[in-house]
Amino acid sequence: MLSDSELLLTFAETIKHTVMKLDEKYVITINRELGSGGRTIGEKLAKRLGVPFYDKALIQQLEKKYDLTSEEIERLKGQKHNWWADFKRSLKIMPSFAAPQIIPGNTAMPDFLVTNDIFKSETEILKGICADESCVIAGRSGFYVLRDHPNHLSILIQAKMEYRVKRLMGRRGISEEEAVKIIKEVDKARESYVNKYTGTSRYDTRNYDMVFNVENHTEDEIVDLIVHYIKKK
Protein backbone atom coordinates (compact mmCIF):
# COMPACT_ATOMS: atom_id res chain seq x y z
CA MET A 1 0.00 0.00 0.00
CA LEU A 2 1.26 3.47 -0.88
CA SER A 3 1.98 5.96 1.87
CA ASP A 4 0.13 9.30 2.02
CA SER A 5 3.13 11.06 0.47
CA GLU A 6 3.37 8.51 -2.35
CA LEU A 7 -0.35 8.81 -3.04
CA LEU A 8 -0.08 12.60 -3.12
CA LEU A 9 2.83 12.47 -5.54
CA THR A 10 1.05 9.90 -7.70
CA PHE A 11 -1.99 12.19 -7.88
CA ALA A 12 0.17 15.19 -8.71
CA GLU A 13 1.89 13.29 -11.51
CA THR A 14 -1.43 12.57 -13.19
CA ILE A 15 -2.00 16.27 -13.88
CA LYS A 16 0.66 16.57 -16.58
CA HIS A 17 3.96 14.99 -17.47
CA THR A 18 6.55 17.75 -17.65
CA VAL A 19 10.22 17.05 -18.20
CA MET A 20 12.45 19.61 -16.52
CA LYS A 21 16.13 20.02 -17.30
CA LEU A 22 17.96 21.22 -14.21
CA ASP A 23 21.17 21.79 -16.19
CA GLU A 24 19.40 24.49 -18.23
CA LYS A 25 17.63 27.70 -17.17
CA TYR A 26 14.28 26.79 -15.67
CA VAL A 27 11.40 28.45 -13.87
CA ILE A 28 9.00 27.03 -11.29
CA THR A 29 5.82 29.06 -10.80
CA ILE A 30 3.68 28.65 -7.71
CA ASN A 31 0.10 29.81 -7.51
CA ARG A 32 -1.39 29.48 -4.06
CA GLU A 33 -4.36 30.18 -1.87
CA LEU A 34 -3.86 32.62 1.00
CA GLY A 35 -3.23 30.65 4.18
CA SER A 36 -2.07 27.51 2.38
CA GLY A 37 1.63 28.13 3.01
CA GLY A 38 2.38 28.30 -0.71
CA ARG A 39 4.69 31.28 -0.44
CA THR A 40 6.77 29.59 2.26
CA ILE A 41 6.90 26.42 0.18
CA GLY A 42 8.17 28.49 -2.74
CA GLU A 43 10.89 30.06 -0.60
CA LYS A 44 12.01 26.72 0.78
CA LEU A 45 11.96 25.13 -2.68
CA ALA A 46 14.12 27.93 -4.10
CA LYS A 47 16.57 27.54 -1.22
CA ARG A 48 16.72 23.77 -1.73
CA LEU A 49 17.42 24.21 -5.44
CA GLY A 50 19.84 27.09 -4.87
CA VAL A 51 17.97 29.57 -7.08
CA PRO A 52 16.41 33.02 -6.45
CA PHE A 53 12.84 33.41 -5.20
CA TYR A 54 10.60 36.21 -6.47
CA ASP A 55 7.13 37.14 -5.27
CA LYS A 56 4.50 39.81 -5.87
CA ALA A 57 5.68 42.18 -3.16
CA LEU A 58 9.24 42.34 -4.52
CA ILE A 59 8.11 42.88 -8.10
CA GLN A 60 5.66 45.61 -7.06
CA GLN A 61 8.34 47.39 -5.06
CA LEU A 62 10.66 47.30 -8.07
CA GLU A 63 7.96 48.77 -10.29
CA LYS A 64 7.16 51.55 -7.87
CA LYS A 65 10.67 52.47 -6.75
CA TYR A 66 12.29 52.39 -10.19
CA ASP A 67 9.29 53.43 -12.29
CA LEU A 68 9.34 50.24 -14.33
CA THR A 69 6.44 51.08 -16.60
CA SER A 70 5.94 49.16 -19.81
CA GLU A 71 7.34 52.15 -21.72
CA GLU A 72 10.48 52.26 -19.56
CA ILE A 73 11.00 48.52 -19.99
CA GLU A 74 10.67 48.88 -23.77
CA ARG A 75 13.36 51.57 -23.63
CA LEU A 76 15.65 49.33 -21.58
CA LYS A 77 15.04 46.41 -23.91
CA GLY A 78 15.96 48.60 -26.83
CA GLN A 79 19.31 49.43 -25.23
CA LYS A 80 20.26 45.97 -24.04
CA HIS A 81 19.33 42.50 -25.25
CA ASN A 82 19.13 41.13 -21.72
CA TRP A 83 17.90 44.27 -19.97
CA TRP A 84 16.92 42.49 -16.75
CA ALA A 85 20.40 41.06 -16.14
CA ASP A 86 21.99 44.49 -16.51
CA PHE A 87 19.24 46.14 -14.46
CA LYS A 88 19.63 43.64 -11.63
CA ARG A 89 23.40 43.97 -11.56
CA SER A 90 23.18 47.75 -11.43
CA LEU A 91 20.84 47.61 -8.42
CA LYS A 92 22.44 44.59 -6.73
CA ILE A 93 18.97 43.13 -6.21
CA MET A 94 18.63 40.39 -3.63
CA PRO A 95 15.87 38.08 -4.99
CA SER A 96 15.37 36.35 -1.64
CA PHE A 97 14.12 39.66 -0.18
CA ALA A 98 11.51 38.78 2.46
CA ALA A 99 8.75 41.19 1.53
CA PRO A 100 5.42 41.00 3.40
CA GLN A 101 2.57 39.04 1.92
CA ILE A 102 -0.10 41.22 0.33
CA ILE A 103 -3.39 41.22 2.23
CA PRO A 104 -6.05 43.90 2.73
CA GLY A 105 -4.72 46.61 5.00
CA ASN A 106 -1.16 46.51 3.66
CA THR A 107 0.14 49.51 1.75
CA ALA A 108 1.23 47.48 -1.27
CA MET A 109 -1.00 47.48 -4.31
CA PRO A 110 -3.77 44.83 -4.19
CA ASP A 111 -4.56 42.72 -7.25
CA PHE A 112 -7.80 44.46 -8.09
CA LEU A 113 -6.03 47.83 -8.53
CA VAL A 114 -3.63 46.51 -11.17
CA THR A 115 -3.91 48.32 -14.50
CA ASN A 116 -3.25 47.05 -18.01
CA ASP A 117 0.06 48.89 -18.06
CA ILE A 118 1.14 47.39 -14.74
CA PHE A 119 0.23 43.89 -15.89
CA LYS A 120 2.24 44.45 -19.08
CA SER A 121 5.28 45.68 -17.15
CA GLU A 122 5.06 42.76 -14.70
CA THR A 123 4.85 40.35 -17.62
CA GLU A 124 8.04 41.79 -19.09
CA ILE A 125 9.78 41.66 -15.70
CA LEU A 126 8.89 37.99 -15.29
CA LYS A 127 10.10 37.15 -18.78
CA GLY A 128 13.27 39.13 -18.18
CA ILE A 129 13.96 37.27 -14.95
CA CYS A 130 13.53 33.88 -16.61
CA ALA A 131 15.74 34.81 -19.55
CA ASP A 132 18.53 35.64 -17.09
CA GLU A 133 18.40 32.85 -14.53
CA SER A 134 16.66 29.83 -13.08
CA CYS A 135 14.22 30.80 -10.35
CA VAL A 136 11.03 30.15 -8.38
CA ILE A 137 8.22 32.70 -8.77
CA ALA A 138 5.16 32.94 -6.54
CA GLY A 139 1.99 34.54 -7.90
CA ARG A 140 1.70 37.24 -10.61
CA SER A 141 -0.11 34.76 -12.91
CA GLY A 142 3.27 33.21 -13.65
CA PHE A 143 1.57 29.98 -14.67
CA TYR A 144 0.02 31.87 -17.60
CA VAL A 145 2.64 34.50 -18.40
CA LEU A 146 5.39 31.86 -18.62
CA ARG A 147 3.27 29.06 -20.08
CA ASP A 148 5.42 28.94 -23.25
CA HIS A 149 8.73 28.82 -21.37
CA PRO A 150 10.53 25.66 -22.60
CA ASN A 151 11.63 24.60 -19.11
CA HIS A 152 8.72 25.50 -16.82
CA LEU A 153 6.99 23.65 -13.98
CA SER A 154 3.68 25.10 -12.78
CA ILE A 155 2.35 24.29 -9.29
CA LEU A 156 -0.87 25.07 -7.41
CA ILE A 157 -0.95 24.93 -3.59
CA GLN A 158 -4.38 24.59 -1.97
CA ALA A 159 -5.98 23.80 1.39
CA LYS A 160 -9.46 23.65 2.91
CA MET A 161 -10.89 26.83 4.37
CA GLU A 162 -10.60 25.61 7.97
CA TYR A 163 -6.88 24.99 7.55
CA ARG A 164 -6.29 28.35 5.90
CA VAL A 165 -8.27 30.24 8.55
CA LYS A 166 -6.40 28.56 11.40
CA ARG A 167 -3.03 29.23 9.80
CA LEU A 168 -3.81 32.88 9.08
CA MET A 169 -5.11 33.40 12.62
CA GLY A 170 -1.86 32.05 14.01
CA ARG A 171 0.41 34.01 11.70
CA ARG A 172 -1.44 37.32 11.92
CA GLY A 173 -2.77 37.16 15.46
CA ILE A 174 -6.31 37.89 14.31
CA SER A 175 -9.75 36.51 15.07
CA GLU A 176 -11.46 33.76 13.11
CA GLU A 177 -13.96 36.27 11.73
CA GLU A 178 -11.18 38.55 10.51
CA ALA A 179 -9.30 35.66 8.94
CA VAL A 180 -12.36 34.44 7.06
CA LYS A 181 -13.07 37.95 5.78
CA ILE A 182 -9.50 38.47 4.56
CA ILE A 183 -9.33 35.09 2.83
CA LYS A 184 -12.64 35.65 1.02
CA GLU A 185 -11.57 39.13 -0.11
CA VAL A 186 -8.19 37.93 -1.35
CA ASP A 187 -9.69 34.87 -3.09
CA LYS A 188 -12.16 37.09 -4.92
CA ALA A 189 -9.52 39.67 -5.88
CA ARG A 190 -7.01 37.08 -7.13
CA GLU A 191 -9.60 35.19 -9.16
CA SER A 192 -10.82 38.46 -10.68
CA TYR A 193 -7.23 39.43 -11.51
CA VAL A 194 -6.43 36.09 -13.16
CA ASN A 195 -9.70 36.01 -15.08
CA LYS A 196 -9.28 39.58 -16.34
CA TYR A 197 -5.71 39.24 -17.57
CA THR A 198 -5.53 35.59 -18.61
CA GLY A 199 -9.09 34.64 -19.54
CA THR A 200 -8.90 31.55 -17.36
CA SER A 201 -9.44 30.55 -13.72
CA ARG A 202 -6.69 30.11 -11.15
CA TYR A 203 -8.60 27.04 -9.96
CA ASP A 204 -8.51 25.29 -13.35
CA THR A 205 -6.11 22.40 -12.74
CA ARG A 206 -5.35 22.18 -16.46
CA ASN A 207 -3.16 25.24 -15.94
CA TYR A 208 -0.76 23.31 -13.69
CA ASP A 209 1.67 20.42 -13.78
CA MET A 210 1.23 19.65 -10.09
CA VAL A 211 -1.61 20.38 -7.64
CA PHE A 212 -1.20 19.89 -3.90
CA ASN A 213 -3.63 19.91 -1.00
CA VAL A 214 -1.22 20.68 1.83
CA GLU A 215 -3.33 19.44 4.73
CA ASN A 216 -1.67 16.68 6.77
CA HIS A 217 1.69 17.49 5.16
CA THR A 218 4.39 19.84 6.32
CA GLU A 219 5.88 22.47 4.03
CA ASP A 220 9.14 20.52 3.97
CA GLU A 221 7.32 17.35 2.90
CA ILE A 222 5.71 19.20 -0.02
CA VAL A 223 9.13 20.55 -1.03
CA ASP A 224 10.54 17.00 -0.84
CA LEU A 225 7.79 15.75 -3.16
CA ILE A 226 8.38 18.52 -5.69
CA VAL A 227 12.14 17.95 -5.72
CA HIS A 228 11.60 14.20 -6.05
CA TYR A 229 9.24 14.77 -8.98
CA ILE A 230 11.71 17.09 -10.75
CA LYS A 231 14.69 14.77 -10.32
CA LYS A 232 12.65 11.70 -11.22
CA LYS A 233 11.68 13.33 -14.49
N, C-alpha and C positions, 0 to 999 in steps of 0.2 A: 504494500500500500504506500502511496506517495505521501510525503509529509506535507504540511500546510504550505511551506515555502516552495516545494516542488510543484504543488498544484497551482499555486499562484503564478509561478514562472511558466508553467505549461499553458495556462490560460492566456497570459500575456503574449506568448509566442504565437497564439492562434490569430492575433489581430493582423499582423503582417509579417513578412519574412524579409528583413532588411539586413544587408551585408555591410558592415562598417569596416573600414580600413584604418586602423589606428596608426599606421605608419604614414598616413596622408592627412592633410588638414580636414578636420571633421567638426561638426556642430551637433550638440544635443540640446534640443529645446524642451522645456518643461512647462506645460500649462497645468495650473493647479487651482483647486478650490481653497478659498480663504479658510484657515483653520485646519487644513489637511497636513500641514508640515511640508508642503511641496518645495517651498523656497529653501528650507533647511536641507532637504534632500538634495536639491540642486547644488548648494554650496558644498556639501560633503562629497558629492559625486565629483565635482570639479577638483576638489582637493585630492581625492583618491587618484584621479587621472592625471593630476599635475597640470591642469589647464586653467585659464582665467574663468571667473564667474561674473556674468552681467545680469542685472535685473532692471526693472522699470525705474526704480528710484534713481539709479546711477545714470541711466540714459536721459531721464528728464532733467537731472541736474546739469548734465553736459549741454543739453539743448539750451537751457535757460542761461547758464553762466557764460557760454561761449557763442550764443546767438546762432546756433546751428539750424538755421532755416533751410528749407529745400533749395532756395536760391544760393545761399552761402555754400552749401555742400556741392552744388553744381559748379560753382566757381573753383572750389578746392579740387574737385575732380578734373576740371579743365587744366589745372596747373600740374597735378601729379597723378600718375596712373593709380598708385595705391595711396590715395589721400588719407585714409584712416591710419595707416602705419606711420606716416609722417606726422599726422596730427597727434597721435598718441605719444610718440617719442618727444614731441615738442612740449607736451604738457606733463610728461612722466606720469601718466594715468596708472592708478593701481586698480585693476579690475575687480579685486576681491573686496573693494570698499563696502563696508557693512552699512548700507543705507537703510533707513527705516521702511518697513512695509507700508504700502499706501492703504489707508483706511479712512473713512469719513472722519473729519476733525483734524487730519494732518494738513500741513500747508502745501504739500506737493499736489500737483494737478491730477484730479481724479479722471478715470477713463471717459466719463460722459462729457468732459469739457474739451476733449481732444478735437482739433480741427483737421481738415483735409491736409493742410500744409504740414502740421505736426506729424500726422501719420506718414506722410511722404518722407519727411526728414528722418523719422525713426526707422523707416524701411531702409533708407540708404545707409544709416548708421549700422544697422544689423548686417546688411550685406557687406559693408566695409570691414566690419569686425571679422566676419567669416572668411573674407578674402585674405586677411592678414594672419590669422592664427586659428588653431583649434580652440574650442571654448564650450561652455555650458551657458545657455541663456534661459532665464525664467520670464515667462509672460511676453508682452508686446506682440501677441499673435505670431510668435516666431514659427509655430507649426505651419502657418500659412505663408508668411513672407519668405521663408526659406525652404518651401516645399520642393523646389527644383534643385536645391543644393545636392550635388552628386554623392555626398558622404554625410547624410543627415539622419539622426534618430530622433523621433518625436514621441514624447511621453506625456501622459495625462495622470495626475495624482488626484484621487478622490477620497471621500470619506462620508459616512452618514452624518446627518445634521447633529445628532446628539454628541458624537465624537468631536466635531468641529466646534460646537458651542463650548463644551467642557475645556477644550484646549485653548480657545480664545479667552475664556474667563480666567484661566490660570496664567496665561502670558500677559494679559492686559490688566488683570486685577479689576475686572468689571463684573456686573451682575449678569445673570442668565438672560434677563430681558434685553439688556444692552447688547449682549453678544449676538442674540438672535436677530435683533434689528440691524446690526452692522453687517452680519453675514448676508441677510436678505438684500440689503442695499447694494453691497459689493457684487453679489451674484447677478443682480439685475443689471448693474452698470457694465460689468464685464461681458455679459451675454449681448447686451445692446451694442457695445463697442465692437465685438467680434462680428456680429451680424452685419453691422453697418459697413465695416471696412473689408470684410472677406466674403460676405454673402453666404456664410455657413454658420453652424452652431459650434460652440466650444465643447458641447456635450456629444457631438457626433463622433463616435469612436473610429469611424473610417478615416478621420484626420490624423490618427496616431498609429505608431508602431507598437507601443506598449501602453496598457491601461492598468493602473494599480488602485485597489481599495486598500488603504493603509491600516485599517483597523486590525488589531491583533498582531501587528508587525512593527518593529521599531524602525526608525529612520535608517539606521545602519543596516538592518536586514534588507530593506528595499534597495539601498545602494549596492549591497552584495549581489542581489538578484540582477540588477541592471548591468553591473560589471561582468557577472557570469555570462549573461546573455550576449554582451558585446564580444567578449573573448571567445565564446563558443562559436559565434558566427564567423 
